[in-house]
Amino acid sequence: VKFRESLIEENSGYLRETALLGERHRVTIHFLDTPKNACYRDAYSRETRAKGLAAILKALGALGGRFHDYFDDRRFSGGDFLDEDHLSPVGARKLMDDLASRTAGPVAPRQDN
């Protein structure tokens, strides 16, 4: 869910539909907000972000524990990003390894190239 206020309600509906679809088909779906570089984080309105997070948790309801918020995770720094918004391969692996430790196991096949 992007944190542009005009899209929060619409995207929250899509998020809820996706969560319910997973439940219907007995698929565990984990939702996350990926880590952001400092300049990207600092550009977000704190008020809009708070509204977005509240909408995410409301949309997910009882499935809120499947939302993993890495937005402001300071374990990710310069070398973990290709630019202000995109993780490098090293950062992506760090994220996947951490997510696997929070969930039932690997979240993606390992590709060590």
C-alpha positions in Angstrom: 0.0 0.0 0.0 1.6 3.2 -1.1 1.3 6.0 1.4 -0.3 8.6 -0.9 -3.5 9.6 1.1 -5.7 9.5 -2.0 -4.8 5.8 -2.6 -5.0 4.5 1.0 -8.6 3.5 1.0 -8.5 1.9 -2.5 -5.3 0.0 -1.9 -6.5 -1.2 1.5 -9.4 -2.9 -0.2 -7.0 -4.7 -2.6 -4.8 -5.7 0.4 -7.8 -7.1 2.2 -9.0 -9.0 -0.9 -5.6 -10.5 -1.4 -5.4 -11.6 2.3 -8.9 -13.2 2.0 -8.0 -14.9 -1.3 -4.9 -16.5 0.4 -7.1 -17.7 3.3 -9.7 -19.2 0.9 -7.0 -21.1 -0.9 -5.1 -22.0 2.3 -2.0 -20.0 1.2 -0.1 -18.1 3.8 0.7 -14.6 2.4 3.1 -12.3 4.2 2.9 -8.6 3.5 5.8 -6.3 4.0 7.0 -2.7 3.5 10.5 -3.0 2.3 13.4 -1.1 3.8 13.9 2.4 2.6 17.1 4.5 2.3 17.4 7.5 4.6 16.6 10.1 2.0 13.5 8.2 0.9 12.3 7.6 4.5 12.8 11.3 5.4 10.7 12.4 2.4 7.6 10.7 3.7 5.0 12.6 5.7 4.9 11.0 9.2 1.1 11.8 9.3 0.4 10.1 6.0 2.6 7.1 6.9 0.7 6.7 10.2 -2.6 6.7 8.4 -1.3 4.2 5.9 -0.1 1.8 8.6 -3.3 2.1 10.4 -5.2 1.3 7.2 -2.9 -1.7 6.5 -3.5 -3.2 10.0 -7.2 -2.5 9.8 -7.5 -4.2 6.3 -5.6 -7.2 7.5 -7.5 -7.5 10.7 -6.6 -10.8 12.4 -3.9 -11.4 9.8 -2.0 -8.2 10.9 0.8 -10.4 12.3 1.6 -11.3 8.7 2.6 -7.6 8.0 6.3 -7.0 8.4 7.4 -3.4 8.5 10.9 -2.8 7.4 10.4 0.8 6.3 12.6 2.3 8.9 14.8 -0.7 9.6 18.3 0.8 10.3 20.0 -2.6 9.7 19.8 -1.7 6.0 22.3 0.9 5.0 24.2 2.2 2.0 25.5 -1.0 0.5 22.1 -2.6 0.8 20.6 -0.3 -1.8 21.1 0.3 -5.5 19.4 3.7 -5.2 17.1 5.5 -2.8 14.3 3.0 -3.2 15.6 -0.3 -4.5 17.6 -3.0 -2.7 20.8 -4.4 -4.1 21.2 -8.1 -4.4 23.0 -8.1 -1.0 20.1 -6.1 0.6 17.5 -8.3 -1.0 19.2 -11.4 0.4 19.4 -9.8 3.9 15.7 -9.0 3.7 14.8 -12.5 2.6 16.9 -14.1 5.3 15.3 -11.9 8.0 11.8 -12.6 6.7 12.5 -16.3 6.7 13.6 -16.1 10.3 10.3 -14.4 11.1 8.1 -16.9 9.2 8.0 -20.6 8.9 11.0 -20.9 6.7 12.5 -19.9 3.3 10.4 -17.3 1.5 12.2 -17.6 -1.8 14.5 -20.1 -3.4 18.2 -19.4 -2.7 20.1 -18.0 -5.7 23.7 -17.5 -4.7 25.1 -16.1 -7.9 
